[in-house]
Amino acid sequence: MRRTHLALGLAAIAAATGSALLTGCSAHPRRDPTGEEFPSVRATRLDGSELELPAAGRGEPLLLLVGFEQDAQFDLDRWLLGLAQAGVEVRAFEVPTIPGLIPGMISGTIDSGMRRGIPEEDWGAVATVYDDADRIARFTGNEDGLTGRILLLDRDGRVVFFHDRGYSVGTLRRLQVALTELRNG
């Protein structure tokens, strides 16, 4: 498991705030989408390659660590560290999800800021979503964006594990059980 960062920077915060004011971007209530298929979204990895989720995980389990705000990085870092320490092996992407017209227009600047805080060898594991970000926000809810949204998808892109209340060892163990069941089931 590679350790990555969601270093959005002050430009992203200003852009997201301005976008919310200019485009009417609203907060969506938190919801548990377990059992539902993850929406099809386009993302761009920090290495510049395009990615479609959940298609990138078809045929194998896929773990998505979604962050809506820069401050969610603290929670996502704890998840990444816990996953690494527990030796969890699963294909995973950290997914900075930034809705709004203005962030999409300055996505290059935002992504460049993230690249400054992430080692180049980890750029492929960070996939930013701009144009389709509202689909994810509606799917998981983006209220209280300080915590990440942790989603384990099955081979078909269906959510089999969801958590949005911050990292805990007990929750990591439940994720491990869900992953084991996917692989054995």
Secondary structure, 3 states (H helix, E strand, C coil): CCCCCCCCHHHHHHHHHHHHHHHCCCCCCCCCCCCCECCCEEEEECCCCEEEECHHHCCCCEEEEEECCHHHHHHHHHHHHHHHHHCCCCEEEEEEECCCHHHHHCHHHHHHHHHHCCCHHHHHHEEEECCCHHHHHHHHCCCCCCCCEEEEECCCCEEEEEECCCCCHHHHHHHHHHHHHHHHC
